[in-house]
């Protein structure tokens, strides 16, 4: 299996996505809004085994995702003061209303080890999968055209930030394989995050995951995340197949038994147990940075 080329000890890297663009305290009180809450949650996640925190920073008063660099810096400083070895992964999605300039500015400013790079334009909504009702964002288009992707990729290169390619469906995968033909567009090997269950994207199935794994270039690293129960379905397959796992309240507010998660940290605890069942140990710090081929070790504050 190609995973062993870059990861000879078969370690598993856990990412905790702490807030996202949409999950609110009204859904789960543990969603962080303030810099202090982000710091506390990051430490809890690290202590449970997470190597990485994926971040959409919030306006502490309104609770909505923000591109404000001062608020992002406050949260990053609080996180690093409490969990100095946790690896920062900044989102370039931020929110449904952020401009392209606002979306890429945190990467250019803070130069994190990892950042999300979205890979195609798509419907991006929330739905009731039992009834077929679109319950949120029925008119939302998540715009990521080729001009933007290439522009962002150049900024990632200048910042020394490893792109985590967010793959929502086969179209996004083929977009990145196409752009990867351009010499110097992306540092090699590539790193993918396979995202399952967004309304407008690909639902999880073992066959869908298998197809993506067949398409990925040899030696590239990969992780999975999924909306609601698909978080657990995808995570179980990834742990068994040599991939890595993202959990957190951005994607799912509950535990496998249906109860509200006490925080992203409780899902991290589940992921660590999953790794153990699969015969793998979790990697953190320098080890995780090496597995994901990151250049930068810290954010620039």
Phi and psi in degrees as GROMACS dihedral restraints (atoms count N, CA, C in turn):
[ dihedral_restraints ]
;  ai    aj    ak    al  type     phi  dphi    fc
    3     4     5     6     1   -60.6    20    10
    4     5     6     7     1   -25.7    20    10
    6     7     8     9     1   -53.0    20    10
    7     8     9    10     1   -36.4    20    10
    9    10    11    12     1   -70.4    20    10
   10    11    12    13     1   -17.9    20    10
   12    13    14    15     1   -62.6    20    10
   13    14    15    16     1   -44.2    20    10
   15    16    17    18     1   -97.0    20    10
   16    17    18    19     1    -9.2    20    10
   18    19    20    21     1  -141.6    20    10
   19    20    21    22     1    65.6    20    10
   21    22    23    24     1   -61.7    20    10
   22    23    24    25     1   -25.5    20    10
   24    25    26    27     1   -89.1    20    10
   25    26    27    28     1     1.8    20    10
   27    28    29    30     1    56.3    20    10
   28    29    30    31     1    44.4    20    10
   30    31    32    33     1   -78.9    20    10
   31    32    33    34     1   157.0    20    10
   33    34    35    36     1  -116.9    20    10
   34    35    36    37     1   130.8    20    10
   36    37    38    39     1  -101.3    20    10
   37    38    39    40     1   127.0    20    10
   39    40    41    42     1  -104.0    20    10
   40    41    42    43     1   128.5    20    10
   42    43    44    45     1  -107.0    20    10
   43    44    45    46     1   138.8    20    10
   45    46    47    48     1  -112.9    20    10
   46    47    48    49     1   116.5    20    10
   48    49    50    51     1   -93.5    20    10
   49    50    51    52     1   105.5    20    10
   51    52    53    54     1   -78.6    20    10
   52    53    54    55     1   -29.0    20    10
   54    55    56    57     1  -142.2    20    10
   55    56    57    58     1   -48.4    20    10
   57    58    59    60     1    76.2    20    10
   58    59    60    61     1  -170.5    20    10
   60    61    62    63     1   -94.7    20    10
   61    62    63    64     1   -15.9    20    10
   63    64    65    66     1  -123.3    20    10
   64    65    66    67     1   -31.2    20    10
   66    67    68    69     1   -68.8    20    10
   67    68    69    70     1   130.4    20    10
   69    70    71    72     1  -118.8    20    10
   70    71    72    73     1   164.1    20    10
   72    73    74    75     1   -61.3    20    10
   73    74    75    76     1   -26.9    20    10
   75    76    77    78     1   -63.7    20    10
   76    77    78    79     1   -21.5    20    10
   78    79    80    81     1   -92.5    20    10
   79    80    81    82     1   -40.0    20    10
   81    82    83    84     1  -153.1    20    10
   82    83    84    85     1   118.2    20    10
   84    85    86    87     1   -61.4    20    10
   85    86    87    88     1   -19.4    20    10
   87    88    89    90     1   -77.8    20    10
   88    89    90    91     1    -6.9    20    10
   90    91    92    93     1   -63.7    20    10
   91    92    93    94     1   124.4    20    10
   93    94    95    96     1   -76.9    20    10
   94    95    96    97     1   140.1    20    10
   96    97    98    99     1  -116.0    20    10
   97    98    99   100     1   -44.6    20    10
   99   100   101   102     1   -89.6    20    10
  100   101   102   103     1   161.9    20    10
  102   103   104   105     1   -57.7    20    10
  103   104   105   106     1   -40.2    20    10
  105   106   107   108     1   -62.9    20    10
  106   107   108   109     1   -42.6    20    10
  108   109   110   111     1   -67.0    20    10
  109   110   111   112     1   -38.9    20    10
  111   112   113   114     1   -62.6    20    10
  112   113   114   115     1   -42.1    20    10
  114   115   116   117     1   -64.0    20    10
  115   116   117   118     1   -44.7    20    10
  117   118   119   120     1   -63.3    20    10
  118   119   120   121     1   -43.7    20    10
  120   121   122   123     1   -69.4    20    10
  121   122   123   124     1   -38.7    20    10
  123   124   125   126     1   -61.1    20    10
  124   125   126   127     1   -42.3    20    10
  126   127   128   129     1   -63.5    20    10
  127   128   129   130     1   -43.9    20    10
  129   130   131   132     1   -61.0    20    10
  130   131   132   133     1   -41.9    20    10
  132   133   134   135     1   -65.7    20    10
  133   134   135   136     1   -43.3    20    10
  135   136   137   138     1   -62.4    20    10
  136   137   138   139     1   -44.0    20    10
  138   139   140   141     1   -62.6    20    10
  139   140   141   142     1   -27.2    20    10
  141   142   143   144     1   -86.5    20    10
  142   143   144   145     1   -11.0    20    10
  144   145   146   147     1   128.9    20    10
  145   146   147   148     1    -3.8    20    10
  147   148   149   150     1   -71.3    20    10
  148   149   150   151     1   138.5    20    10
  150   151   152   153     1   -93.2    20    10
  151   152   153   154     1   -29.3    20    10
  153   154   155   156     1  -129.7    20    10
  154   155   156   157     1   142.4    20    10
  156   157   158   159     1  -116.3    20    10
  157   158   159   160     1   126.6    20    10
  159   160   161   162     1   -96.3    20    10
  160   161   162   163     1   130.7    20    10
  162   163   164   165     1  -126.8    20    10
  163   164   165   166     1   129.2    20    10
  165   166   167   168     1  -116.3    20    10
  166   167   168   169     1   103.8    20    10
  168   169   170   171     1   -73.8    20    10
  169   170   171   172     1   146.4    20    10
  171   172   173   174     1  -109.1    20    10
  172   173   174   175     1   153.4    20    10
  174   175   176   177     1   -68.8    20    10
  175   176   177   178     1   119.3    20    10
  177   178   179   180     1   -65.0    20    10
  178   179   180   181     1   -22.8    20    10
  180   181   182   183     1   -90.6    20    10
  181   182   183   184     1   -42.0    20    10
  183   184   185   186     1   -91.7    20    10
  184   185   186   187     1   -22.8    20    10
  186   187   188   189     1    79.3    20    10
  187   188   189   190     1     6.3    20    10
  189   190   191   192     1   -95.7    20    10
  190   191   192   193     1   152.5    20    10
  192   193   194   195     1   -63.1    20    10
  193   194   195   196     1   145.5    20    10
  195   196   197   198     1  -134.4    20    10
  196   197   198   199     1   144.5    20    10
  198   199   200   201     1   -93.3    20    10
  199   200   201   202     1     4.6    20    10
  201   202   203   204     1   -62.1    20    10
  202   203   204   205     1   116.8    20    10
  204   205   206   207     1   -66.7    20    10
  205   206   207   208     1   -32.1    20    10
  207   208   209   210     1   -67.3    20    10
  208   209   210   211     1   -41.6    20    10
  210   211   212   213     1   -67.8    20    10
  211   212   213   214     1   -37.9    20    10
  213   214   215   216     1   -64.4    20    10
  214   215   216   217     1   -43.7    20    10
  216   217   218   219     1   -61.5    20    10
  217   218   219   220     1   -42.5    20    10
  219   220   221   222     1   -57.9    20    10
  220   221   222   223     1   -44.9    20    10
  222   223   224   225     1   -66.9    20    10
  223   224   225   226     1   -42.4    20    10
  225   226   227   228     1   -63.1    20    10
  226   227   228   229     1   -41.5    20    10
  228   229   230   231     1   -63.5    20    10
  229   230   231   232     1   -39.7    20    10
  231   232   233   234     1   -68.2    20    10
  232   233   234   235     1   -40.7    20    10
  234   235   236   237     1   -61.5    20    10
  235   236   237   238     1   -49.1    20    10
  237   238   239   240     1   -70.3    20    10
  238   239   240   241     1   -25.6    20    10
  240   241   242   243     1   -71.7    20    10
  241   242   243   244     1   -28.6    20    10
  243   244   245   246     1   -99.6    20    10
  244   245   246   247     1   -28.7    20    10
  246   247   248   249     1  -135.5    20    10
  247   248   249   250     1    71.4    20    10
  249   250   251   252     1   -60.6    20    10
  250   251   252   253     1   -25.2    20    10
  252   253   254   255     1   -94.4    20    10
  253   254   255   256     1    -2.2    20    10
  255   256   257   258     1   -71.6    20    10
  256   257   258   259     1   143.9    20    10
  258   259   260   261     1   -93.3    20    10
  259   260   261   262     1   132.9    20    10
  261   262   263   264     1   -92.2    20    10
  262   263   264   265     1   131.3    20    10
  264   265   266   267     1  -125.4    20    10
  265   266   267   268     1   110.1    20    10
  267   268   269   270     1   -94.6    20    10
  268   269   270   271     1   137.6    20    10
  270   271   272   273     1   -76.4    20    10
  271   272   273   274     1   142.8    20    10
  273   274   275   276     1  -106.8    20    10
  274   275   276   277     1    14.5    20    10
  276   277   278   279     1   -90.8    20    10
  277   278   279   280     1   -45.9    20    10
  279   280   281   282     1    61.0    20    10
  280   281   282   283     1   -68.8    20    10
  282   283   284   285     1  -160.1    20    10
  283   284   285   286     1   172.5    20    10
  285   286   287   288     1   -71.3    20    10
  286   287   288   289     1   -17.3    20    10
  288   289   290   291     1  -111.0    20    10
  289   290   291   292     1    -2.0    20    10
  291   292   293   294     1   -67.9    20    10
  292   293   294   295     1   141.3    20    10
  294   295   296   297     1   -78.6    20    10
  295   296   297   298     1   165.6    20    10
  297   298   299   300     1   -57.4    20    10
  298   299   300   301     1   -41.5    20    10
  300   301   302   303     1   -62.0    20    10
  301   302   303   304     1   -43.3    20    10
  303   304   305   306     1   -67.2    20    10
  304   305   306   307     1   -34.9    20    10
  306   307   308   309     1   -67.0    20    10
  307   308   309   310     1   -37.7    20    10
  309   310   311   312     1   -92.1    20    10
  310   311   312   313     1   -16.6    20    10
  312   313   314   315     1   -59.2    20    10
  313   314   315   316     1   -40.3    20    10
  315   316   317   318     1   -61.3    20    10
  316   317   318   319     1   -34.7    20    10
  318   319   320   321     1   -66.3    20    10
  319   320   321   322     1   -45.6    20    10
  321   322   323   324     1   -65.0    20    10
  322   323   324   325     1   -34.3    20    10
  324   325   326   327     1   -83.4    20    10
  325   326   327   328     1   -47.1    20    10
  327   328   329   330     1  -101.0    20    10
  328   329   330   331     1   -13.0    20    10
  330   331   332   333     1    46.3    20    10
  331   332   333   334     1    57.7    20    10
  333   334   335   336     1   -71.3    20    10
  334   335   336   337     1   163.2    20    10
  336   337   338   339     1   -59.9    20    10
  337   338   339   340     1   -37.2    20    10
  339   340   341   342     1  -132.4    20    10
  340   341   342   343     1   150.7    20    10
  342   343   344   345     1  -151.7    20    10
  343   344   345   346     1   148.6    20    10
  345   346   347   348     1   -79.2    20    10
  346   347   348   349     1   136.4    20    10
  348   349   350   351     1  -122.9    20    10
  349   350   351   352     1   110.1    20    10
  351   352   353   354     1   -81.2    20    10
  352   353   354   355     1   149.2    20    10
  354   355   356   357     1  -119.0    20    10
  355   356   357   358     1    -5.3    20    10
  357   358   359   360     1  -163.5    20    10
  358   359   360   361     1   159.4    20    10
  360   361   362   363     1   -84.9    20    10
  361   362   363   364     1   140.9    20    10
  363   364   365   366     1  -163.1    20    10
  364   365   366   367     1   159.3    20    10
  366   367   368   369     1   -62.8    20    10
  367   368   369   370     1   141.3    20    10
  369   370   371   372     1  -143.2    20    10
  370   371   372   373     1    97.1    20    10
  372   373   374   375     1  -138.3    20    10
  373   374   375   376     1   176.1    20    10
  375   376   377   378     1  -118.6    20    10
  376   377   378   379     1   133.6    20    10
  378   379   380   381     1  -138.7    20    10
  379   380   381   382     1   164.8    20    10
  381   382   383   384     1   -93.6    20    10
  382   383   384   385     1   108.4    20    10
  384   385   386   387     1   -72.9    20    10
  385   386   387   388     1   -13.6    20    10
  387   388   389   390     1   -82.5    20    10
  388   389   390   391     1   -38.1    20    10
  390   391   392   393     1  -103.7    20    10
  391   392   393   394     1   -14.9    20    10
  393   394   395   396     1    80.1    20    10
  394   395   396   397     1    12.7    20    10
  396   397   398   399     1   -86.6    20    10
  397   398   399   400     1   131.4    20    10
  399   400   401   402     1   -83.1    20    10
  400   401   402   403     1   113.7    20    10
  402   403   404   405     1   -99.9    20    10
  403   404   405   406     1   -14.0    20    10
  405   406   407   408     1  -156.5    20    10
  406   407   408   409     1   136.1    20    10
  408   409   410   411     1    72.0    20    10
  409   410   411   412     1    36.5    20    10
  411   412   413   414     1   -62.5    20    10
  412   413   414   415     1   -26.2    20    10
  414   415   416   417     1  -102.6    20    10
  415   416   417   418     1    11.3    20    10
  417   418   419   420     1   -84.3    20    10
  418   419   420   421     1   126.7    20    10
  420   421   422   423     1  -114.9    20    10
  421   422   423   424     1   122.5    20    10
  423   424   425   426     1   -89.5    20    10
  424   425   426   427     1   103.2    20    10
  426   427   428   429     1   -89.4    20    10
  427   428   429   430     1   120.0    20    10
  429   430   431   432     1  -144.3    20    10
  430   431   432   433     1    79.5    20    10
  432   433   434   435     1   -83.0    20    10
  433   434   435   436     1   171.2    20    10
  435   436   437   438     1   -62.1    20    10
  436   437   438   439     1   -36.7    20    10
  438   439   440   441     1   -59.6    20    10
  439   440   441   442     1   -45.1    20    10
  441   442   443   444     1   -67.4    20    10
  442   443   444   445     1   -44.7    20    10
  444   445   446   447     1   -59.1    20    10
  445   446   447   448     1   -45.1    20    10
  447   448   449   450     1   -67.0    20    10
  448   449   450   451     1   -39.1    20    10
  450   451   452   453     1   -63.5    20    10
  451   452   453   454     1   -46.1    20    10
  453   454   455   456     1   -61.8    20    10
  454   455   456   457     1   -40.6    20    10
  456   457   458   459     1   -59.3    20    10
  457   458   459   460     1   -37.9    20    10
  459   460   461   462     1   -66.9    20    10
  460   461   462   463     1   -38.2    20    10
  462   463   464   465     1   -67.2    20    10
  463   464   465   466     1   -37.0    20    10
  465   466   467   468     1   -59.3    20    10
  466   467   468   469     1   -43.9    20    10
  468   469   470   471     1   -60.0    20    10
  469   470   471   472     1   -46.8    20    10
  471   472   473   474     1   -64.1    20    10
  472   473   474   475     1   -35.1    20    10
  474   475   476   477     1   -80.1    20    10
  475   476   477   478     1   -15.1    20    10
  477   478   479   480     1    73.7    20    10
  478   479   480   481     1    21.8    20    10
  480   481   482   483     1   -94.1    20    10
  481   482   483   484     1   132.2    20    10
  483   484   485   486     1   -76.6    20    10
  484   485   486   487     1   122.9    20    10
  486   487   488   489     1   -72.6    20    10
  487   488   489   490     1   128.3    20    10
  489   490   491   492     1   -97.4    20    10
  490   491   492   493     1   105.7    20    10
  492   493   494   495     1   -76.9    20    10
  493   494   495   496     1   113.6    20    10
  495   496   497   498     1   -83.9    20    10
  496   497   498   499     1   110.0    20    10
  498   499   500   501     1  -104.8    20    10
  499   500   501   502     1   109.0    20    10
  501   502   503   504     1   -95.9    20    10
  502   503   504   505     1   -18.3    20    10
  504   505   506   507     1  -166.5    20    10
  505   506   507   508     1  -180.0    20    10
  507   508   509   510     1   -64.5    20    10
  508   509   510   511     1   -31.1    20    10
  510   511   512   513     1   -61.7    20    10
  511   512   513   514     1   -43.5    20    10
  513   514   515   516     1   -62.5    20    10
  514   515   516   517     1   -39.4    20    10
  516   517   518   519     1   -62.5    20    10
  517   518   519   520     1   -46.6    20    10
  519   520   521   522     1   -68.0    20    10
  520   521   522   523     1   -32.4    20    10
  522   523   524   525     1   -57.9    20    10
  523   524   525   526     1   -45.7    20    10
  525   526   527   528     1   -73.8    20    10
  526   527   528   529     1   -35.2    20    10
  528   529   530   531     1   -64.5    20    10
  529   530   531   532     1   -35.8    20    10
  531   532   533   534     1   -66.0    20    10
  532   533   534   535     1   -51.2    20    10
  534   535   536   537     1   -65.6    20    10
  535   536   537   538     1   -27.7    20    10
  537   538   539   540     1   -66.9    20    10
  538   539   540   541     1   -13.5    20    10
  540   541   542   543     1   -69.9    20    10
  541   542   543   544     1   -21.1    20    10
  543   544   545   546     1   -75.2    20    10
  544   545   546   547     1   120.8    20    10
  546   547   548   549     1   -61.9    20    10
  547   548   549   550     1   127.3    20    10
  549   550   551   552     1    84.7    20    10
  550   551   552   553     1    -1.0    20    10
  552   553   554   555     1   -64.9    20    10
  553   554   555   556     1   -42.5    20    10
  555   556   557   558     1  -133.5    20    10
  556   557   558   559     1   142.5    20    10
  558   559   560   561     1   -67.5    20    10
  559   560   561   562     1   143.3    20    10
  561   562   563   564     1  -101.9    20    10
  562   563   564   565     1   150.2    20    10
  564   565   566   567     1   -75.6    20    10
  565   566   567   568     1   161.3    20    10
  567   568   569   570     1   -76.2    20    10
  568   569   570   571     1   160.7    20    10
  570   571   572   573     1  -129.5    20    10
  571   572   573   574     1   128.1    20    10
  573   574   575   576     1  -114.9    20    10
  574   575   576   577     1   144.5    20    10
  576   577   578   579     1  -117.0    20    10
  577   578   579   580     1   111.0    20    10
  579   580   581   582     1   -86.6    20    10
  580   581   582   583     1   115.7    20    10
  582   583   584   585     1  -105.9    20    10
  583   584   585   586     1   119.5    20    10
  585   586   587   588     1  -115.3    20    10
  586   587   588   589     1   141.3    20    10
  588   589   590   591     1    98.6    20    10
  589   590   591   592     1     0.8    20    10
  591   592   593   594     1   -70.3    20    10
  592   593   594   595     1   135.1    20    10
  594   595   596   597     1   -70.0    20    10
  595   596   597   598     1   112.8    20    10
  597   598   599   600     1   118.6    20    10
  598   599   600   601     1   -13.2    20    10
  600   601   602   603     1  -119.3    20    10
  601   602   603   604     1  -158.9    20    10
  603   604   605   606     1   -90.7    20    10
  604   605   606   607     1   121.3    20    10
  606   607   608   609     1   -67.4    20    10
  607   608   609   610     1   157.2    20    10
  609   610   611   612     1   -75.5    20    10
  610   611   612   613     1   138.8    20    10
  612   613   614   615     1  -155.6    20    10
  613   614   615   616     1   152.1    20    10
  615   616   617   618     1   -56.4    20    10
  616   617   618   619     1   -34.6    20    10
  618   619   620   621     1   -66.4    20    10
  619   620   621   622     1   -41.9    20    10
  621   622   623   624     1   -63.0    20    10
  622   623   624   625     1   -44.5    20    10
  624   625   626   627     1   -61.9    20    10
  625   626   627   628     1   -43.0    20    10
  627   628   629   630     1   -60.9    20    10
  628   629   630   631     1   -39.5    20    10
  630   631   632   633     1   -64.4    20    10
  631   632   633   634     1   -42.7    20    10
  633   634   635   636     1   -63.4    20    10
  634   635   636   637     1   -38.8    20    10
  636   637   638   639     1   -67.4    20    10
  637   638   639   640     1   -33.6    20    10
  639   640   641   642     1   -67.3    20    10
  640   641   642   643     1   -31.4    20    10
  642   643   644   645     1   -82.3    20    10
  643   644   645   646     1   -29.4    20    10
  645   646   647   648     1   -63.9    20    10
  646   647   648   649     1   143.8    20    10
  648   649   650   651     1   -63.8    20    10
  649   650   651   652     1   148.6    20    10
  651   652   653   654     1   -56.5    20    10
  652   653   654   655     1   137.3    20    10
  654   655   656   657     1    86.0    20    10
  655   656   657   658     1    -9.7    20    10
  657   658   659   660     1   -73.9    20    10
  658   659   660   661     1   151.3    20    10
  660   661   662   663     1   -97.5    20    10
  661   662   663   664     1   159.0    20    10
  663   664   665   666     1  -153.4    20    10
  664   665   666   667     1   150.9    20    10
  666   667   668   669     1  -138.0    20    10
  667   668   669   670     1   166.4    20    10
  669   670   671   672     1  -129.7    20    10
  670   671   672   673     1   152.5    20    10
  672   673   674   675     1  -145.2    20    10
  673   674   675   676     1   160.6    20    10
  675   676   677   678     1  -151.4    20    10
  676   677   678   679     1   152.3    20    10
  678   679   680   681     1   -80.6    20    10
  679   680   681   682     1   135.0    20    10
  681   682   683   684     1    54.1    20    10
  682   683   684   685     1  -134.0    20    10
  684   685   686   687     1   -61.6    20    10
  685   686   687   688     1   -21.5    20    10
  687   688   689   690     1   -66.9    20    10
  688   689   690   691     1   -19.2    20    10
  690   691   692   693     1   -57.1    20    10
  691   692   693   694     1   -45.5    20    10
  693   694   695   696     1   -76.3    20    10
  694   695   696   697     1   -39.9    20    10
  696   697   698   699     1   -62.0    20    10
  697   698   699   700     1   -48.6    20    10
  699   700   701   702     1   -66.8    20    10
  700   701   702   703     1   -40.9    20    10
  702   703   704   705     1   -61.9    20    10
  703   704   705   706     1   -40.1    20    10
  705   706   707   708     1   -63.9    20    10
  706   707   708   709     1   -41.6    20    10
  708   709   710   711     1   -67.4    20    10
  709   710   711   712     1   -42.6    20    10
  711   712   713   714     1   -62.8    20    10
  712   713   714   715     1   -42.6    20    10
  714   715   716   717     1   -60.7    20    10
  715   716   717   718     1   -38.8    20    10
  717   718   719   720     1   -75.1    20    10
  718   719   720   721     1   -28.3    20    10
  720   721   722   723     1   -99.5    20    10
  721   722   723   724     1     3.9    20    10
  723   724   725   726     1    95.3    20    10
  724   725   726   727     1     8.3    20    10
  726   727   728   729     1   -90.5    20    10
  727   728   729   730     1  -169.3    20    10
  729   730   731   732     1  -120.1    20    10
  730   731   732   733     1   168.4    20    10
  732   733   734   735     1  -132.4    20    10
  733   734   735   736     1   133.1    20    10
  735   736   737   738     1  -110.5    20    10
  736   737   738   739     1   133.9    20    10
  738   739   740   741     1  -129.2    20    10
  739   740   741   742     1  -178.3    20    10
  741   742   743   744     1   130.9    20    10
  742   743   744   745     1   163.4    20    10
  744   745   746   747     1   -71.3    20    10
  745   746   747   748     1   -13.7    20    10
  747   748   749   750     1   -59.0    20    10
  748   749   750   751     1   -38.8    20    10
  750   751   752   753     1  -100.4    20    10
  751   752   753   754     1   -27.4    20    10
  753   754   755   756     1  -159.8    20    10
  754   755   756   757     1   128.3    20    10
  756   757   758   759     1   -95.2    20    10
  757   758   759   760     1     1.3    20    10
  759   760   761   762     1  -122.9    20    10
  760   761   762   763     1   169.1    20    10
  762   763   764   765     1   -98.5    20    10
  763   764   765   766     1   170.4    20    10
  765   766   767   768     1   -57.7    20    10
  766   767   768   769     1   -27.4    20    10
  768   769   770   771     1   -82.2    20    10
  769   770   771   772     1     1.4    20    10
  771   772   773   774     1    93.3    20    10
  772   773   774   775     1   -10.5    20    10
  774   775   776   777     1   -76.3    20    10
  775   776   777   778     1   150.2    20    10
  777   778   779   780     1   -58.7    20    10
  778   779   780   781     1   134.9    20    10
  780   781   782   783     1   -68.5    20    10
  781   782   783   784     1   140.7    20    10
  783   784   785   786     1   -71.8    20    10
  784   785   786   787     1   -12.1    20    10
  786   787   788   789     1   165.7    20    10
  787   788   789   790     1   170.7    20    10
  789   790   791   792     1   -57.9    20    10
  790   791   792   793     1   -30.3    20    10
  792   793   794   795     1   -59.9    20    10
  793   794   795   796     1   -33.1    20    10
  795   796   797   798     1   -70.2    20    10
  796   797   798   799     1   -34.6    20    10
  798   799   800   801     1   -70.2    20    10
  799   800   801   802     1   -34.9    20    10
  801   802   803   804     1   -60.5    20    10
  802   803   804   805     1   -42.3    20    10
  804   805   806   807     1   -58.1    20    10
  805   806   807   808     1   -43.1    20    10
  807   808   809   810     1   -60.9    20    10
  808   809   810   811     1   -44.6    20    10
  810   811   812   813     1   -63.8    20    10
  811   812   813   814     1   -36.9    20    10
  813   814   815   816     1   -65.9    20    10
  814   815   816   817     1   -41.4    20    10
  816   817   818   819     1   -62.9    20    10
  817   818   819   820     1   -38.0    20    10
  819   820   821   822     1   -61.4    20    10
  820   821   822   823     1   -43.1    20    10
  822   823   824   825     1   -59.3    20    10
  823   824   825   826     1   -43.2    20    10
  825   826   827   828     1   -62.9    20    10
  826   827   828   829     1   -41.7    20    10
  828   829   830   831     1   -61.5    20    10
  829   830   831   832     1   -35.4    20    10
  831   832   833   834     1   -81.9    20    10
  832   833   834   835     1     2.8    20    10
  834   835   836   837     1    76.8    20    10
  835   836   837   838     1    29.4    20    10
  837   838   839   840     1  -126.0    20    10
  838   839   840   841     1   153.9    20    10
  840   841   842   843     1  -104.3    20    10
  841   842   843   844     1   152.1    20    10
  843   844   845   846     1   -83.5    20    10
  844   845   846   847     1   147.4    20    10
  846   847   848   849     1  -109.7    20    10
  847   848   849   850     1   142.7    20    10
  849   850   851   852     1  -137.4    20    10
  850   851   852   853     1   170.7    20    10
  852   853   854   855     1    56.7    20    10
  853   854   855   856     1  -136.0    20    10
  855   856   857   858     1   -56.7    20    10
  856   857   858   859     1   -36.8    20    10
  858   859   860   861     1   -63.3    20    10
  859   860   861   862     1   -44.4    20    10
  861   862   863   864     1   -67.1    20    10
  862   863   864   865     1   -40.4    20    10
  864   865   866   867     1   -58.9    20    10
  865   866   867   868     1   -40.9    20    10
  867   868   869   870     1   -67.4    20    10
  868   869   870   871     1   -42.1    20    10
  870   871   872   873     1   -60.8    20    10
  871   872   873   874     1   -41.1    20    10
  873   874   875   876     1   -90.0    20    10
  874   875   876   877     1     5.8    20    10
  876   877   878   879     1    57.5    20    10
  877   878   879   880     1    45.8    20    10
  879   880   881   882     1   -85.4    20    10
  880   881   882   883     1   139.1    20    10
  882   883   884   885     1   -81.4    20    10
  883   884   885   886     1   -52.4    20    10
  885   886   887   888     1   -79.3    20    10
  886   887   888   889     1   145.3    20    10
  888   889   890   891     1  -103.9    20    10
  889   890   891   892     1   -24.8    20    10
  891   892   893   894     1  -135.7    20    10
  892   893   894   895     1   164.1    20    10
  894   895   896   897     1   -83.1    20    10
  895   896   897   898     1   157.2    20    10
  897   898   899   900     1   -96.0    20    10
  898   899   900   901     1   108.5    20    10
